[in-house]
Amino acid sequence: PITLSIQLQNVSSRMIQFSWKPQGGTGDSPYTVRLLGKSGEMEERILNETSTAFDNLLSDRQYQISVDVSTCSKNVSTSLTVQTAAEVYSGTTRITNEVFKAEYQNKSSTEFKEFEKKFIMEV
């Protein structure tokens, strides 16, 4: 009997790219590939090739990917739950209402620690 196995190629905050392999026989194309999101959204593709990518996804979300193929009047299916990466943002902050002290350059100084605590509380 044929089995399918999914291999993840790349997972980012906005995309899941994967391939699959029929094992123990030859899978008759086409393959039905589905992406199912937690809130019920679904995308389905009918493909002859054995890889694809879903993009424009939401970051830090779980999706279920599945691959089905029919062979000798038998349907074979496999699925995998994948979580997209969280998006990371970077930025800078300019503080204009505080006079800079040389002690702020030393992260173990009392002045720096007090300023850091105050800054975190304000944010």
C-alpha positions, 0 to 999 in steps of 0.5 A: 500500500502507498503512503505519503510523507510530508517534508517541510522546506521552509516556514516563515511568518507569512509562508509554508513551503513543503513537499511530499513523497509517495512511498511503497508505490507510485501515487497516481497524480493529481494530488489534492493539497489543502491548507486549513486555518484555525478560523476555518479558512481553507485553500485547496489545490489540485497538483501534478507536482509534489511540492507547493507553497502557501503564502500571504498567511498570518504570522504566529498561527497554526495551519493544517496542511494535507495531501491526498491522492487516489490510487487503485480506487483507494484514497491515501491522505496525510496531514501535518500541523504547522505554526508560522513564525512570529513576526519580529519588529525592531525600532528605536526610541528617542527620549527627550525629557531626560538628561543623559548621564554617563552612568547610563553607559554602564548597564550594571550601574544603579542609575542605569537600572533605575532608568531602565525600570522607569522606562519599562514602566512607562512603556 
